[in-house]
Amino acid sequence: MTENTFPLHSVDKIVAFYRNAVLTASEAKHFTKSDLTPTPKAETVQTLYMRVLHLLFRFKPECHSMVSTAPYSLVQSSFTLFTFSLWWLWQQFLPVCMVYDFSLSDLLNPKKQRTLTILSAIMNFLHFRNQRMEMIQEKQGKFRADVDRLQAYTRSIRDAERKIEMLTTIPPEQQAEANELAAALAELNTTTAHEYQEVNTKTERIAELKSEVAEKTQKLAQMKVDVSSLKEDISKLKSQIVESPEELKSQMEKMRDTVKNIKNSIEEADERVVELQSMVQGVSHTEAEIQHVLGLLQDLEASMSNCKQQQDEHQELIAQYEKLQKELKNLCVEEGQLKRALDMKRDKECKLNIRRQKKKEMKEQHVKEVLGYGPIHQKREEMADKIQKISGETQQLRAKIKSLRDICGEETEKAQAIYNTLSAAMGELHQRIEAHSRDLKLAAAKMSANI
C-alpha cells in the first residue's frame, strides 16, 4: 500500500461522492466528514462497503446471513457473521481495485489513512465502471442503428432488383408491338437503301444533263460570236457591193435565208435552255429531298448507334450491379463468420468464467479448511491478462464488423446510384426511339407520296 497505482482523493471529495453515488437518501443525510476523520467509525465503513457491493453485484444486506457457517465456527466470536461475509467478499473483490492486502482489521478497527486509501481505490474503480458503461451503451446504440440501416439497404436492394427486372423484361401485351416496330424498321431500312440507289442514279443523270447544258451554252456563245462576225462581214461587203439589182436580190435572199435559219436555231436553243432550266429546277428539288432523307437516315443511324451504346452501358451497369451483389453476399458471409467467431470468443469467456468459478469454489473449500485466506495474486493477474486479451480481440472483431458494415453501406449507395442512372437512361432511350420512329414514319409517308 506504500506505492499506489491510483490517485488518493481528499476527505471532502470522498464524502460527496459516496453521498451522491452510493448511499441511500437516509444514509446520505447522516454520513458526514466526522465519520471518517480523525478516527473512522467501523459501522459507517462497513455500511459503505455493503452499499458498494449492492451497487456493483446487487448483493443485498440480507444475503450476508446466507453465507455458510462452517468457516464461521472456527472464527473468534469478536465479530459477527455479517462482518466475516463482508470481509470475505471484499477480500476477493479489492484486488480488482489494486488493493491486495485487505484484512479484518480494516473492518473492525479501521485506520484513517488506510480507510481513505481503500475508499479512493473503490471510488476510482466506480468512475472507471461508469465511463465503460457509457461507452458500451453508446456502442450498442450505434450497433442497433447500423443493423437497422443494413436492413433498410437490403430492402432497397431487393426493390431495385425487382424494378430492374420489370424494366428489362418486355411485357407480353407489348411484345407484338415491339415485333411490329422491329419489322417496320427493317422494311424502312430496305426502302431507304433502294431509294438511295435511285437517288444515286438520278444524280448521275443530273450530272450528264449539266454537261450537255454546258456544251449547248458553249455552242450558243460560239454561234453568237459567229453571228456578230457575219454582221461585220456584211457591213464590210455592203461597201464593196456593185449596185446590180439581180445580184443584190440574190444576196438579200441568201442573207434572209441565213438569218431565218439563225433565228430558228436561236429559238430552238432557247426552248432547249428553258427545258434544261426546268429539268435543273426539278433536279435541285430532288436533291433537296434527297438531302432531307439523308439527314433523316443519318439521324436514324446516330440514334441506332446511341441506342446500341446505351444498351452496352446497360449491360455494363448490370454486370457492375451483379458484381456488387456478389460482393455484398461475400460481406454478409464474412459478417456471419465474424459473428460465429464472436460467439466462439464468448463461449471461451464462459468457459473461463466457469473455470474461475471452480477456482473460487476451491478457494472457498480452502477457507473452510484453514482460517484466513492467502491471496494468490499471480493467478489473478494471469486471469486479468487473459480477460484483457479476450476483450481486445472482441473489440477488434467489433471494429472489423463496423468496417464491413461501412463498406456494405457504400456499395449499397453505389448500387442505388447505378440504378438511378440506368432508369434515367432507359427512359430517355425509349423517348428517343419513339420520336425517331415517328419521324421515320412521316418521312416514309412523304417519300411514298412524292413517288
C-alpha positions as CSV (number, residue, x, y, z in Angstrom):
1,M,0.0,0.0,0.0
2,T,3.0,2.3,0.2
3,E,3.1,2.7,-3.6
4,N,-0.4,3.2,-5.2
5,T,-1.4,3.0,-8.8
6,F,-4.4,5.2,-8.4
7,P,-4.8,8.8,-7.1
8,L,-5.8,9.5,-3.5
9,H,-8.7,11.8,-3.0
10,S,-9.4,14.2,-0.2
11,V,-12.0,13.5,2.5
12,D,-14.4,16.1,1.2
13,K,-14.4,14.6,-2.3
14,I,-14.9,11.1,-0.9
15,V,-17.8,12.1,1.3
16,A,-19.5,14.0,-1.5
17,F,-19.1,11.1,-4.0
18,Y,-20.4,8.4,-1.6
19,R,-23.3,10.6,-0.6
20,N,-24.4,11.1,-4.2
21,A,-23.5,7.8,-5.8
22,V,-23.5,5.0,-3.2
23,L,-25.6,5.6,-0.1
24,T,-29.4,5.9,0.1
25,A,-31.2,9.1,1.0
26,S,-31.5,8.5,4.7
27,E,-27.9,7.2,5.0
28,A,-26.5,10.1,3.0
29,K,-28.1,12.6,5.4
30,H,-26.3,11.0,8.4
31,F,-23.0,10.5,6.6
32,T,-20.5,13.3,7.4
33,K,-16.8,14.0,7.4
34,S,-16.6,13.2,11.1
35,D,-17.4,9.5,10.3
36,L,-14.0,9.2,8.6
37,T,-11.8,11.6,10.4
38,P,-9.9,11.7,12.7
39,T,-11.0,8.1,13.6
40,P,-13.2,6.2,11.2
41,K,-16.3,4.6,12.6
42,A,-16.4,0.8,11.9
43,E,-20.2,0.8,11.4
44,T,-20.1,3.6,8.8
45,V,-17.2,1.9,7.0
46,Q,-19.0,-1.4,6.9
47,T,-22.2,0.3,5.7
48,L,-20.2,1.9,2.8
49,Y,-18.7,-1.4,1.8
50,M,-22.1,-3.1,2.0
51,R,-23.7,-0.5,-0.3
52,V,-20.8,-0.7,-2.8
53,L,-21.4,-4.5,-3.0
54,H,-25.1,-3.9,-3.5
55,L,-24.4,-1.3,-6.2
56,L,-22.0,-3.5,-8.1
57,F,-23.3,-7.0,-7.7
58,R,-26.9,-6.5,-6.3
59,F,-25.7,-8.3,-3.2
60,K,-28.4,-7.3,-0.7
61,P,-27.6,-6.9,3.1
62,E,-29.8,-9.9,4.0
63,C,-27.7,-12.1,1.7
64,H,-24.8,-11.8,4.2
65,S,-26.7,-14.0,6.6
66,M,-27.0,-16.8,4.0
67,V,-23.2,-17.5,3.9
68,S,-22.2,-21.0,5.0
69,T,-21.4,-21.1,8.7
70,A,-18.8,-23.8,8.5
71,P,-15.8,-21.4,8.5
72,Y,-17.6,-19.1,11.0
73,S,-17.4,-21.8,13.7
74,L,-13.7,-21.6,13.5
75,V,-13.6,-17.8,13.8
76,Q,-13.4,-15.9,17.1
77,S,-16.6,-14.5,18.5
78,S,-15.3,-10.9,18.3
79,F,-17.2,-10.3,15.1
80,T,-20.4,-11.4,13.6
81,L,-21.3,-13.5,10.5
82,F,-22.1,-10.2,8.7
83,T,-18.6,-8.9,9.3
84,F,-17.0,-12.2,8.2
85,S,-19.1,-12.3,5.0
86,L,-18.3,-8.7,4.2
87,W,-14.5,-9.3,4.7
88,W,-14.6,-12.5,2.6
89,L,-16.3,-10.7,-0.3
90,W,-14.1,-7.7,-0.2
91,Q,-11.0,-9.9,0.1
92,Q,-12.0,-11.3,-3.4
93,F,-13.0,-8.1,-5.0
94,L,-10.4,-5.5,-3.8
95,P,-7.5,-6.8,-6.0
96,V,-9.5,-5.6,-9.0
97,C,-9.2,-2.1,-7.4
98,M,-5.4,-2.6,-7.0
99,V,-5.7,-3.3,-3.2
100,Y,-4.1,-6.6,-2.3
101,D,-3.8,-6.6,1.5
102,F,-7.3,-6.1,2.8
103,S,-7.7,-7.6,6.3
104,L,-10.3,-8.0,9.1
105,S,-8.7,-5.1,11.0
106,D,-9.8,-2.8,8.1
107,L,-13.4,-3.6,9.1
108,L,-13.2,-4.0,12.8
109,N,-10.6,-1.3,13.7
110,P,-10.2,0.9,10.6
111,K,-7.4,3.5,10.4
112,K,-7.8,6.9,8.8
113,Q,-5.2,6.8,6.1
114,R,-5.8,3.1,5.4
115,T,-9.6,3.7,5.1
116,L,-9.2,6.8,2.8
117,T,-6.8,4.8,0.5
118,I,-9.3,1.9,0.2
119,L,-12.2,4.3,-0.4
120,S,-10.2,6.2,-3.0
121,A,-9.5,2.9,-4.8
122,I,-13.2,2.0,-4.8
123,M,-14.1,5.5,-6.0
124,N,-11.6,5.3,-8.9
125,F,-13.0,1.9,-9.9
126,L,-16.6,3.2,-9.8
127,H,-15.6,6.1,-12.1
128,F,-13.9,3.7,-14.5
129,R,-17.0,1.5,-14.4
130,N,-19.3,4.4,-15.2
131,Q,-17.2,5.5,-18.1
132,R,-17.1,2.0,-19.6
133,M,-20.8,1.6,-19.2
134,E,-21.4,4.8,-21.1
135,M,-19.1,3.7,-23.9
136,I,-20.8,0.3,-24.1
137,Q,-24.2,1.9,-24.2
138,E,-23.1,4.2,-27.0
139,K,-21.6,1.3,-29.0
140,Q,-24.8,-0.7,-28.5
141,G,-26.8,2.2,-29.9
142,K,-24.5,2.6,-32.9
143,F,-24.7,-1.2,-33.5
144,R,-28.5,-1.1,-33.4
145,A,-28.5,1.8,-35.8
146,D,-26.1,0.0,-38.2
147,V,-28.3,-3.1,-38.1
148,D,-31.4,-1.0,-38.9
149,R,-29.5,0.7,-41.7
150,L,-28.3,-2.6,-43.1
151,Q,-31.8,-4.0,-43.1
152,A,-33.1,-0.8,-44.9
153,Y,-30.3,-1.2,-47.5
154,T,-31.1,-4.8,-48.2
155,R,-34.8,-3.9,-48.6
156,S,-33.9,-1.1,-51.0
157,I,-31.6,-3.5,-53.0
158,R,-34.4,-6.0,-53.3
159,D,-36.8,-3.3,-54.5
160,A,-34.1,-2.2,-57.1
161,E,-33.8,-5.7,-58.3
162,R,-37.5,-6.0,-58.8
163,K,-37.6,-2.7,-60.7
164,I,-34.7,-3.6,-62.9
165,E,-36.3,-6.9,-63.7
166,M,-39.5,-5.1,-64.6
167,L,-37.6,-2.6,-66.9
168,T,-35.5,-5.2,-68.7
169,T,-38.4,-7.6,-69.4
170,I,-40.9,-6.7,-72.2
171,P,-44.5,-7.4,-71.1
172,P,-46.4,-9.9,-73.2
173,E,-49.0,-7.3,-74.2
174,Q,-46.2,-5.1,-75.7
175,Q,-44.3,-8.0,-77.4
176,A,-46.4,-7.8,-80.5
177,E,-46.0,-4.1,-80.8
178,A,-42.2,-4.5,-80.4
179,N,-42.1,-7.1,-83.1
180,E,-44.1,-4.8,-85.4
181,L,-41.8,-1.9,-84.8
182,A,-38.7,-4.1,-85.5
183,A,-40.3,-5.4,-88.8
184,A,-41.3,-1.8,-89.8
185,L,-37.7,-0.6,-89.0
186,A,-36.3,-3.4,-91.2
187,E,-38.6,-2.6,-94.0
188,L,-37.8,1.1,-93.7
189,N,-34.1,0.2,-94.0
190,T,-34.6,-1.8,-97.2
191,T,-36.8,1.0,-98.7
192,T,-34.2,3.7,-97.8
193,A,-31.4,1.6,-99.4
194,H,-33.5,1.2,-102.6
195,E,-34.3,4.9,-102.7
196,Y,-30.7,5.7,-102.0
197,Q,-29.7,3.8,-105.1
198,E,-32.4,5.6,-107.1
199,V,-31.0,8.9,-105.9
200,N,-27.5,7.9,-107.0
201,T,-28.8,7.1,-110.5
202,K,-30.7,10.5,-110.6
203,T,-27.6,12.4,-109.5
204,E,-25.6,10.7,-112.3
205,R,-28.3,11.7,-114.8
206,I,-28.3,15.2,-113.5
207,A,-24.5,15.4,-113.9
208,E,-24.9,14.2,-117.5
209,L,-27.6,16.8,-118.2
210,K,-25.5,19.6,-116.7
211,S,-22.6,18.6,-119.0
212,E,-25.0,18.7,-122.0
213,V,-26.3,22.1,-120.9
214,A,-22.8,23.4,-120.6
215,E,-22.0,22.1,-124.1
216,K,-25.1,23.8,-125.5
217,T,-24.4,27.1,-123.9
218,Q,-20.9,27.0,-125.2
219,K,-22.2,26.3,-128.8
220,L,-24.7,29.1,-128.4
221,A,-22.0,31.5,-127.3
222,Q,-19.9,30.4,-130.3
223,M,-22.9,30.9,-132.6
224,K,-23.4,34.4,-131.2
225,V,-19.8,35.2,-132.0
226,D,-20.2,33.8,-135.5
227,V,-23.4,36.0,-136.0
228,S,-21.5,39.1,-134.9
229,S,-18.6,38.3,-137.2
230,L,-21.1,37.7,-140.0
231,K,-22.7,41.0,-139.4
232,E,-19.3,42.7,-139.5
233,D,-18.6,40.9,-142.8
234,I,-22.0,42.0,-144.2
235,S,-21.3,45.6,-143.3
236,K,-17.9,45.4,-145.0
237,L,-19.3,43.7,-148.0
238,K,-22.1,46.3,-148.4
239,S,-19.5,48.9,-149.0
240,Q,-17.9,46.8,-151.7
241,I,-21.1,45.6,-153.4
242,V,-21.6,46.7,-157.1
243,E,-25.0,48.0,-157.4
244,S,-26.6,45.4,-159.6
245,P,-30.2,44.6,-158.8
246,E,-30.1,40.9,-159.6
247,E,-27.0,40.2,-157.5
248,L,-28.3,42.3,-154.7
249,K,-31.6,40.4,-154.7
250,S,-29.9,37.1,-154.8
251,Q,-27.6,38.1,-151.9
252,M,-30.5,39.5,-150.0
253,E,-32.4,36.3,-150.3
254,K,-29.4,34.3,-149.3
255,M,-29.0,36.6,-146.3
256,R,-32.7,36.3,-145.4
257,D,-32.4,32.5,-145.5
258,T,-29.3,32.6,-143.3
259,V,-31.0,35.0,-140.9
260,K,-34.1,32.8,-140.8
261,N,-32.0,29.7,-140.2
262,I,-30.1,31.5,-137.4
263,K,-33.4,32.7,-135.8
264,N,-34.8,29.2,-135.9
265,S,-31.6,27.8,-134.4
266,I,-31.7,30.5,-131.7
267,E,-35.4,29.7,-130.9
268,E,-34.6,26.0,-130.7
269,A,-31.7,26.8,-128.4
270,D,-33.9,29.0,-126.2
271,E,-36.5,26.3,-126.0
272,R,-33.8,23.7,-125.1
273,V,-32.4,26.1,-122.4
274,V,-35.9,26.5,-120.9
275,E,-36.4,22.8,-120.8
276,L,-32.9,22.3,-119.3
277,Q,-33.7,25.0,-116.7
278,S,-37.0,23.3,-115.7
279,M,-35.1,20.0,-115.5
280,V,-32.4,21.6,-113.4
281,Q,-35.0,23.0,-111.0
282,G,-36.6,19.6,-110.7
283,V,-33.2,18.1,-110.1
284,S,-32.4,20.7,-107.4
285,H,-35.8,20.0,-105.7
286,T,-35.0,16.3,-105.9
287,E,-31.5,16.9,-104.4
288,A,-33.1,18.8,-101.5
289,E,-35.5,16.0,-100.8
290,I,-32.6,13.5,-101.1
291,Q,-30.6,15.6,-98.6
292,H,-33.5,15.6,-96.2
293,V,-33.8,11.9,-96.5
294,L,-30.1,11.5,-96.0
295,G,-30.3,13.7,-92.9
296,L,-33.1,11.5,-91.6
297,L,-31.1,8.4,-92.3
298,Q,-28.0,9.9,-90.5
299,D,-30.2,10.8,-87.5
300,L,-31.6,7.3,-87.5
301,E,-28.0,5.9,-87.7
302,A,-26.9,8.1,-84.9
303,S,-29.9,7.2,-82.8
304,M,-29.3,3.5,-83.5
305,S,-25.6,3.9,-82.5
306,N,-26.7,5.8,-79.4
307,C,-29.2,3.0,-78.6
308,K,-26.5,0.4,-79.1
309,Q,-24.1,2.4,-76.9
310,Q,-26.8,2.8,-74.2
311,Q,-27.5,-1.0,-74.4
312,D,-23.8,-1.6,-73.9
313,E,-23.8,0.7,-70.9
314,H,-26.9,-1.0,-69.6
315,Q,-25.1,-4.4,-69.9
316,E,-22.1,-2.9,-68.2
317,L,-24.2,-1.5,-65.4
318,I,-26.0,-4.8,-65.0
319,A,-22.6,-6.6,-64.8
320,Q,-21.4,-4.0,-62.2
321,Y,-24.7,-4.5,-60.2
322,E,-24.2,-8.3,-60.2
323,K,-20.6,-7.8,-59.1
324,L,-21.7,-5.5,-56.3
325,Q,-24.4,-8.1,-55.3
326,K,-21.7,-10.8,-55.2
327,E,-19.5,-8.5,-53.0
328,L,-22.5,-7.8,-50.8
329,K,-23.1,-11.5,-50.4
330,N,-19.4,-12.1,-49.6
331,L,-19.6,-9.3,-47.0
332,C,-22.7,-10.9,-45.5
333,V,-20.8,-14.3,-45.4
334,E,-17.8,-12.6,-43.7
335,E,-20.2,-10.9,-41.2
336,G,-21.7,-14.3,-40.4
337,Q,-18.2,-15.8,-40.0
338,L,-17.2,-12.9,-37.7
339,K,-20.4,-13.4,-35.7
340,R,-19.6,-17.1,-35.3
341,A,-16.0,-16.2,-34.2
342,L,-17.5,-13.7,-31.7
343,D,-19.8,-16.5,-30.4
344,M,-16.8,-18.7,-30.1
345,K,-15.0,-16.0,-28.1
346,R,-18.0,-15.6,-25.9
347,D,-18.0,-19.4,-25.4
348,K,-14.4,-19.2,-24.4
349,E,-15.2,-16.4,-22.0
350,C,-18.0,-18.5,-20.5
351,K,-15.6,-21.4,-20.1
352,L,-13.1,-19.1,-18.5
353,N,-15.8,-17.9,-16.1
354,I,-16.7,-21.5,-15.3
355,R,-13.0,-22.2,-14.5
356,R,-12.9,-19.1,-12.5
357,Q,-16.0,-20.2,-10.5
358,K,-14.3,-23.6,-9.9
359,K,-11.2,-21.9,-8.7
360,K,-13.4,-19.7,-6.4
361,E,-15.1,-22.9,-5.0
362,M,-11.7,-24.4,-4.4
363,K,-10.7,-21.2,-2.6
364,E,-13.9,-21.4,-0.5
365,Q,-13.0,-25.0,0.3
366,H,-9.6,-23.9,1.3
367,V,-11.1,-21.2,3.5
368,K,-13.3,-23.8,5.2
369,E,-10.3,-26.0,5.9
370,V,-7.9,-23.2,7.1
371,L,-8.6,-20.0,8.8
372,G,-7.7,-16.9,6.9
373,Y,-7.2,-16.6,3.2
374,G,-3.9,-16.4,1.4
375,P,-4.2,-14.2,-1.8
376,I,-2.9,-15.7,-5.0
377,H,-2.0,-12.5,-6.9
378,Q,-0.1,-14.1,-9.7
379,K,-3.0,-16.3,-10.8
380,R,-5.4,-13.3,-10.6
381,E,-3.0,-11.2,-12.7
382,E,-2.9,-14.0,-15.3
383,M,-6.6,-14.3,-15.4
384,A,-6.9,-10.5,-15.7
385,D,-4.4,-10.5,-18.6
386,K,-6.5,-13.2,-20.3
387,I,-9.7,-11.2,-19.8
388,Q,-8.0,-8.1,-21.2
389,K,-6.7,-10.1,-24.2
390,I,-10.2,-11.5,-24.9
391,S,-11.7,-8.1,-24.6
392,G,-9.1,-6.7,-27.0
393,E,-9.9,-9.4,-29.5
394,T,-13.7,-8.7,-29.2
395,Q,-13.0,-5.0,-29.8
396,Q,-11.0,-5.9,-32.9
397,L,-13.9,-8.1,-34.1
398,R,-16.4,-5.3,-33.5
399,A,-14.2,-2.8,-35.4
400,K,-13.9,-5.2,-38.3
401,I,-17.7,-5.7,-38.3
402,K,-18.2,-2.0,-38.3
403,S,-15.8,-1.5,-41.2
404,L,-17.6,-4.2,-43.1
405,R,-20.9,-2.5,-42.5
406,D,-19.5,0.8,-43.7
407,I,-18.3,-0.9,-46.9
408,C,-21.7,-2.5,-47.3
409,G,-23.4,0.9,-46.9
410,E,-21.1,2.4,-49.6
411,E,-21.7,-0.4,-52.0
412,T,-25.4,-0.1,-51.5
413,E,-25.2,3.6,-52.2
414,K,-23.2,2.9,-55.4
415,A,-25.8,0.3,-56.5
416,Q,-28.6,2.8,-55.9
417,A,-26.8,5.5,-58.0
418,I,-26.2,3.0,-60.8
419,Y,-29.9,2.0,-60.7
420,N,-31.0,5.7,-60.9
421,T,-28.7,6.4,-63.9
422,L,-29.8,3.2,-65.6
423,S,-33.5,4.0,-65.2
424,A,-33.0,7.6,-66.4
425,A,-31.0,6.3,-69.4
426,M,-33.7,3.7,-70.3
427,G,-36.5,6.3,-70.1
428,E,-34.5,8.7,-72.4
429,L,-33.8,5.8,-74.8
430,H,-37.5,4.9,-75.0
431,Q,-38.4,8.5,-75.7
432,R,-35.8,8.9,-78.4
433,I,-36.8,5.6,-80.1
434,E,-40.4,6.7,-80.2
435,A,-39.5,10.1,-81.6
436,H,-37.3,8.6,-84.3
437,S,-39.9,6.0,-85.2
438,R,-42.5,8.8,-85.6
439,D,-40.0,10.9,-87.8
440,L,-39.2,7.8,-90.0
441,K,-42.9,7.1,-90.5
442,L,-43.6,10.7,-91.6
443,A,-40.5,10.6,-93.9
444,A,-41.6,7.3,-95.4
445,A,-45.1,8.7,-95.9
446,K,-43.8,11.9,-97.6
447,M,-41.5,9.9,-99.9
448,S,-44.3,7.5,-100.9
449,A,-46.5,10.5,-101.7
450,N,-43.7,12.1,-103.8
451,I,-43.1,8.8,-105.6
